[in-house]
């Protein structure tokens, strides 16, 4: 087993429950107007005896929805990252609450979500998209909150920082793949695990060669066949960068070496991931594709929330397929393994460069294959990180700033050359 017994305890362990609480749990939801946040609120509203939301945060672009959520949940505090959204938010709250009714406290600014993450509650759901979720993740852990983690980027870019703060059982993963691994791992001991198998739908371009991907459009890339997600995550699923990030995340969460984490393509998205044990058994966690199931695990574990998401209708015939990953057409998973092995600031560079390239693709400034070509070039220029286990937040921010700037430069150069 490669010395697993001497390895540090995994960040996510279904056998350990951090600060278990009976009765209704107080929640803080970060990224409440996004895909994860809105589905979490649906779950809360259907289970008022289990959950109570005390605070919400959002970027600030959908203040009408944020105000409606605040009124439905009767939260104490709402926060927006954009200070200029406060007047519109206050007006939207007045419309929702009615004349003369007290409004929730409003926090604003880039640190508002971080402030909420450390506030008084049982569980913080971090549903923010992007590496800006790192500071709230660290704040929640430092404050001793259970962290339901949907923001994979904070673990990717700040792995050593997160591992230094997290106590055993404090993190419950919300990604469908990692929630699946989390549940399957409950069936055996850590020493029994031979391999983690992470499933990928293959995205909208499954089966296409690299040359066939050269001219795919923005709309084609956003047409995911099985999941409804935000644009950045959807593009990451089309390039399979999302799967590469999940491999790094699985390594960090469960302390399994990269060479024992496999990716397999499963177009139906019914099996969300699998654990292979040393006796030859493989346990798969399967549900129809619906994020409310993983969210319910994150918010309720070790208890399950009844009817959190749809179940299969076993009276209907269905076919489940599995295919090997095409690493030539989708080199992102291999590159993610490489930066994960390097450690230090390399994962932050990979993630930041990708975020910039996805923005450029969505804006029509970069072709689809240019995303990974550019990210690969930025990672190569970055080279081997020197920070190792002494990684700091400042190191992460500096590496991200450089990677974003360099990705923009290379993207602009590629666009200019294409037009010449």
C-alpha positions in Angstrom: 0.0 0.0 0.0 3.0 2.3 -0.4 3.2 3.3 3.3 -0.3 4.8 3.6 -0.4 4.0 7.3 2.4 6.6 7.9 0.7 9.3 5.7 -1.1 12.2 7.2 -4.8 11.9 7.9 -7.0 12.7 4.9 -8.8 16.1 4.9 -12.1 14.5 4.1 -12.9 11.3 6.0 -16.5 9.9 6.2 -15.6 8.0 9.3 -14.9 11.3 11.2 -17.5 14.0 11.7 -16.3 17.4 12.9 -18.4 19.1 15.5 -21.5 17.0 14.9 -24.7 18.8 16.1 -28.2 17.6 16.8 -31.2 19.5 15.7 -31.3 22.3 13.2 -27.9 23.5 11.8 -27.1 27.2 11.2 -25.6 27.7 7.8 -23.7 30.5 6.0 -24.0 30.2 2.2 -21.2 31.9 0.1 -22.1 32.3 -3.6 -25.8 32.2 -2.9 -26.9 33.4 -6.3 -24.8 30.9 -8.2 -25.7 27.4 -9.3 -24.6 25.7 -6.0 -26.0 28.4 -3.8 -29.5 28.4 -5.4 -29.8 24.6 -5.2 -28.6 24.7 -1.6 -31.3 27.2 -0.8 -33.9 25.0 -2.5 -32.8 22.2 -0.2 -32.9 24.4 2.9 -36.4 25.7 2.1 -37.6 22.1 1.8 -36.1 21.1 5.1 -36.7 24.0 7.6 -36.5 21.6 10.5 -32.9 20.6 9.6 -31.3 23.9 8.4 -31.4 27.6 9.1 -29.4 30.1 7.0 -28.0 33.0 9.0 -26.1 34.8 6.2 -25.6 35.0 2.4 -22.9 36.3 0.2 -22.8 36.9 -3.5 -20.7 38.8 -6.1 -23.3 41.5 -6.5 -24.5 41.1 -10.0 -28.0 39.6 -9.1 -29.2 41.8 -6.3 -32.9 41.1 -6.9 -32.3 37.4 -6.4 -30.1 38.0 -3.4 -32.8 40.2 -1.8 -35.4 37.5 -2.5 -33.3 34.8 -0.9 -32.6 37.0 2.1 -36.4 37.5 2.6 -37.2 33.9 2.1 -34.6 32.8 4.6 -34.9 35.7 7.0 -31.1 36.0 7.3 -29.3 38.3 9.6 -26.6 39.4 7.1 -26.1 39.7 3.4 -22.8 40.5 1.7 -21.7 41.5 -1.7 -18.2 41.7 -3.1 -19.0 44.8 -5.2 -19.5 47.9 -3.0 -21.2 49.7 -5.8 -24.0 47.1 -5.7 -25.1 48.2 -2.2 -27.6 50.9 -3.2 -29.4 48.6 -5.6 -29.3 45.8 -3.0 -30.7 48.0 -0.3 -33.6 49.1 -2.6 -34.3 45.5 -3.6 -34.4 44.5 0.1 -36.9 47.3 0.8 -39.1 46.0 -2.0 -38.9 42.4 -0.6 -39.4 43.2 3.1 -41.9 46.0 2.7 -42.2 49.5 4.3 -41.1 49.8 7.9 -39.6 46.3 8.1 -36.1 45.9 9.5 -33.6 44.9 6.9 -30.6 42.5 7.3 -27.2 43.9 7.9 -25.3 44.6 4.6 -21.6 43.9 4.3 -19.7 44.9 1.1 -16.2 44.6 -0.4 -13.8 42.0 -1.4 -13.4 40.7 2.2 -17.1 40.5 2.9 -17.4 36.8 2.2 -14.3 36.1 4.3 -15.9 37.9 7.2 -19.1 35.9 6.9 -17.1 32.6 6.7 -15.8 33.2 10.2 -19.1 34.2 11.6 -21.2 32.3 14.2 -22.7 29.2 12.5 -22.3 25.4 12.3 -21.5 25.0 8.6 -20.1 27.2 5.9 -21.0 26.2 2.3 -18.4 27.7 0.0 -20.1 27.8 -3.4 -17.9 30.7 -4.7 -16.4 30.1 -8.2 -12.7 30.7 -8.6 -9.6 31.1 -6.5 -11.1 34.1 -4.7 -12.7 31.4 -2.6 -9.4 30.7 -0.8 -9.6 33.4 1.8 -13.2 32.4 2.9 -12.1 28.7 3.0 -9.2 29.6 5.3 -11.4 31.8 7.5 -14.1 29.1 8.0 -11.5 26.5 9.0 -9.7 28.9 11.3 -13.0 29.8 13.0 -13.7 26.1 13.6 -16.7 25.8 11.3 -17.6 22.7 9.3 -16.7 23.5 5.7 -19.0 22.1 3.0 -16.5 22.7 0.1 -17.8 23.3 -3.4 -15.0 25.8 -4.2 -12.4 23.3 -5.5 -10.1 26.1 -6.6 -9.3 27.2 -3.0 -8.0 23.7 -2.3 -6.2 23.5 -5.6 -4.3 26.8 -5.2 -3.8 26.7 -1.4 -3.5 23.0 -0.6 -0.8 23.2 2.0 -2.5 26.2 3.6 -5.8 24.3 3.8 -4.2 21.2 5.1 -2.4 23.1 7.8 -5.7 24.5 9.2 -8.2 21.7 8.7 -8.9 19.4 11.6 -9.9 15.8 10.9 -13.5 15.6 9.6 -13.8 19.4 9.2 -14.2 19.4 5.4 -17.1 17.7 3.7 -16.7 17.8 -0.1 -19.6 19.0 -2.3 -18.4 18.3 -5.8 -20.4 15.4 -7.1 -17.2 13.3 -7.7 -15.7 13.9 -4.3 -19.0 13.5 -2.5 -19.2 10.1 -4.3 -15.7 9.1 -3.2 -16.5 10.3 0.3 -19.5 8.1 0.5 -17.8 5.0 -1.1 -14.9 5.4 1.2 -17.2 4.9 4.2 -17.4 1.2 3.2 -13.8 0.4 4.1 -10.7 1.4 6.0 -8.1 3.7 4.5 -5.7 0.8 4.2 -8.2 -1.1 2.1 -8.2 1.4 -0.7 -6.3 0.5 -3.9 -7.5 3.2 -6.3 -9.9 6.1 -6.7 -11.7 6.3 -10.0 -13.0 9.7 -11.0 -15.7 9.7 -13.7 -16.0 12.3 -16.4 -19.0 12.9 -18.7 -16.5 13.7 -21.5 -18.4 17.0 -22.0 -19.9 18.1 -25.3 -16.9 17.1 -27.4 -16.4 13.5 -26.3 -15.0 11.4 -29.1 -13.6 14.3 -31.1 -9.9 14.5 -32.0 -7.7 17.5 -31.2 -7.9 18.6 -34.8 -11.7 18.4 -34.8 -11.7 20.7 -31.7 -9.8 23.5 -33.5 -12.9 25.4 -34.6 -15.6 24.6 -32.1 -17.7 27.6 -31.0 -18.5 29.2 -27.7 -22.2 28.0 -27.9 -21.1 24.4 -28.7 -18.7 24.4 -25.7 -21.4 25.7 -23.4 -23.9 23.0 -24.4 -23.0 20.4 -21.7 -24.9 17.1 -22.3 -25.8 16.2 -18.7 -25.1 19.1 -16.3 -26.5 22.7 -16.0 -23.7 24.8 -14.6 -22.1 28.3 -14.8 -20.1 29.3 -17.9 -16.6 28.9 -16.4 -17.3 25.4 -15.0 -19.0 24.4 -18.2 -16.0 25.4 -20.3 -13.7 23.6 -17.9 -15.9 20.5 -18.4 -15.5 20.9 -22.1 -11.7 21.0 -21.9 -11.7 18.5 -19.0 -9.7 21.0 -16.9 -12.4 20.5 -14.4 -11.4 16.8 -14.2 -7.8 17.7 -13.8 -8.6 20.0 -10.9 -10.7 17.2 -9.4 -7.7 14.8 -9.6 -5.6 17.3 -7.6 -8.5 17.8 -5.2 -8.9 14.0 -4.7 -5.2 13.7 -3.9 -5.4 16.5 -1.3 -8.7 15.4 0.2 -8.0 11.7 0.6 -4.2 11.6 0.6 -4.0 9.1 -2.2 -1.0 9.2 -4.6 -1.6 10.6 -8.1 -0.7 7.2 -9.7 -3.6 5.6 -7.9 -6.2 8.2 -9.1 -7.7 7.2 -12.4 -10.1 9.1 -14.7 -12.7 7.3 -16.8 -15.2 8.7 -19.2 -18.9 7.9 -18.4 -21.2 9.8 -20.7 -24.4 9.3 -18.8 -23.1 10.9 -15.6 -24.9 8.4 -13.4 -21.9 7.0 -11.6 -20.2 10.0 -10.0 -17.0 8.2 -8.9 -15.8 4.8 -7.6 -13.4 3.4 -5.1 -11.5 0.2 -5.9 -10.5 -1.8 -2.8 -7.6 -4.2 -2.3 -9.9 -7.3 -2.4 -11.0 -6.5 -6.0 -14.3 -4.9 -5.1 -15.3 -1.6 -6.6 -18.0 0.5 -5.0 -19.7 3.1 -7.1 -21.9 6.0 -5.9 -24.7 6.6 -8.5 -27.7 9.0 -8.8 -29.2 10.8 -11.7 -27.2 14.0 -12.4 -28.4 16.5 -9.8 -26.2 18.6 -7.5 -28.7 18.7 -4.6 -27.6 15.2 -3.6 -23.9 16.2 -3.0 -25.0 19.5 -1.4 -27.2 17.5 1.0 -24.2 15.4 1.9 -22.1 18.5 2.6 -24.8 20.1 4.8 -26.2 17.1 6.6 -23.5 14.5 7.0 -23.4 12.0 8.8 -27.2 12.1 8.4 -28.9 11.9 5.0 -31.6 14.3 3.9 -34.7 12.5 2.6 -35.7 13.2 -1.0 -32.8 15.6 -1.4 -32.5 14.7 -5.1 -34.3 12.3 -7.6 -33.6 8.6 -7.5 -33.4 6.1 -10.4 -36.5 4.5 -11.8 -35.3 0.9 -11.9 -38.4 -0.2 -13.8 -36.9 1.6 -16.9 -34.1 0.1 -19.0 -30.9 2.1 -19.2 -27.4 1.7 -20.5 -24.3 2.8 -18.6 -21.0 3.2 -20.6 -17.4 3.7 -19.6 -14.5 4.7 -21.9 -10.8 5.5 -21.4 -9.7 9.1 -21.5 -8.3 10.5 -24.7 -5.2 12.3 -23.4 -4.2 13.6 -26.8 -7.4 15.5 -27.4 -7.8 16.4 -23.7 -4.3 17.0 -22.3 -5.6 18.9 -19.2 -5.7 15.9 -16.9 -2.1 15.0 -17.5 -1.0 18.6 -17.0 -3.0 18.8 -13.8 -1.2 15.6 -12.5 2.1 17.3 -13.4 1.4 20.6 -11.5 -0.1 18.7 -8.6 3.1 16.6 -8.3 5.2 19.8 -8.5 3.1 21.4 -5.7 4.0 24.8 -4.3 2.5 27.6 -6.6 2.3 25.4 -9.7 -1.4 24.5 -9.2 -2.2 28.2 -8.6 -0.5 29.1 -11.9 -2.4 26.3 -13.7 -5.7 27.5 -12.3 -5.2 31.2 -12.8 -3.9 30.8 -16.4 -6.9 28.6 -17.2 -9.4 31.2 -15.8 -7.9 33.9 -18.0 -7.9 31.7 -21.1 -11.5 30.7 -20.5 -12.5 34.3 -20.3 -10.6 34.9 -23.5 -12.4 32.0 -25.2 -15.8 33.2 -24.0 -15.1 36.6 -25.3 -14.0 35.3 -28.7 -10.4 36.2 -28.3 -8.9 32.6 -28.2 -9.8 29.4 -30.0 -10.9 26.4 -28.0 -7.6 24.5 -28.4 -5.8 27.7 -27.5 -7.0 27.4 -23.9 -4.8 24.4 -23.1 -2.0 25.4 -25.4 -1.7 28.7 -23.5 -2.1 27.2 -20.1 0.6 24.6 -20.9 3.0 27.4 -22.1 2.4 29.4 -18.9 3.0 26.4 -16.7 6.2 25.6 -18.6 7.5 29.1 -18.1 6.7 29.0 -14.4 8.9 26.0 -14.1 9.5 24.2 -10.8 8.2 26.1 -7.8 10.5 26.8 -4.9 8.0 27.4 -2.1 7.3 23.7 -1.4 5.6 23.2 1.9 6.3 26.8 3.0 3.6 28.2 0.7 1.9 31.4 1.9 -1.1 33.3 0.7 1.2 36.0 -0.6 3.0 33.3 -2.7 -0.3 32.2 -4.2 -1.4 35.8 -5.0 2.0 36.6 -6.6 1.9 33.5 -8.7 -1.6 34.0 -9.8 -1.0 37.7 -10.7 2.0 36.6 -12.9 0.1 33.7 -14.5 -2.9 35.8 -15.3 -0.7 38.5 -16.9 1.3 36.0 -18.9 -1.8 34.2 -20.1 -3.3 37.4 -21.3 0.0 38.3 -23.2 0.2 34.9 -24.8 -3.6 34.9 -25.7 -3.3 38.3 -27.3 -0.2 37.2 -29.2 -2.0 34.1 -30.5 -5.0 36.1 -31.6 -2.8 38.6 -33.4 -0.9 35.8 -35.2 -4.2 34.2 -36.2 -5.5 37.4 -37.7 -2.2 38.2 -39.5 
